[in-house]
Amino acid sequence: MGFGSYDESEQQDQNVDTDDSDGVTVHEHDHDGEISTEASASTEELVAGLQDMSSDDD
């Protein structure tokens, strides 16, 4: 094997005691709400600005 020795006996019957009280709560800071944005520029102005930025990379 290319990654070192492999002993299947080490992979069987592994019992691990876990304590979930120290875990990370992924939903601890969930928020319900809405986000709205208003653009002061028109779609044409935004597209022109994007084209200017992409042409600057060349």
C-alpha atoms as one frame of an Amber mdcrd trajectory, in Angstrom:
protein
   0.000   0.000   0.000   1.302   3.421  -0.863   0.153   5.230   2.282   1.777
   3.052   4.943   0.576  -0.030   6.729  -3.093  -0.743   7.249  -4.360  -2.919
  10.027  -8.072  -3.769   9.759  -8.201  -4.715  13.436  -7.697  -1.035  14.295
 -10.761  -0.098  12.253 -13.240  -2.435  13.938 -15.385  -1.832  17.027 -14.251
   1.681  17.806 -16.381   3.055  20.623 -15.979   6.762  21.212 -17.653   8.584
  24.074 -18.885  11.943  22.849 -20.236  14.826  24.842 -22.570  16.940  22.723
 -22.731  19.743  25.296 -19.405  21.164  24.074 -20.403  21.068  20.403 -21.136
  23.968  18.105 -24.769  24.942  17.679 -25.074  25.861  14.021 -28.536  27.370
  14.431 -27.635  29.495  17.439 -27.695  32.760  15.478 -30.353  32.053  12.852
 -32.492  35.050  11.989 -35.724  35.289  10.070 -36.270  38.427   8.092 -36.081
  40.154   4.777 -33.342  42.003   2.947 -34.067  44.651   0.397 -31.680  46.773
  -1.605 -32.138  49.750  -3.818 -29.741  50.584  -6.611 -29.442  54.223  -7.573
 -28.031  53.274 -10.968 -30.001  51.888 -13.877 -29.383  48.418 -15.269 -27.626
  49.932 -18.273 -25.277  51.910 -16.017 -24.477  48.819 -13.963 -23.760  46.739
 -17.081 -21.543  49.502 -18.483 -19.619  49.631 -15.200 -19.170  45.860 -15.262
 -17.872  46.032 -18.818 -15.425  48.764 -17.785 -14.138  46.619 -14.925 -13.717
  43.551 -17.105 -11.904  45.545 -19.810  -9.482  46.912 -17.177  -8.283  43.351
 -16.452  -6.939  42.930 -20.000
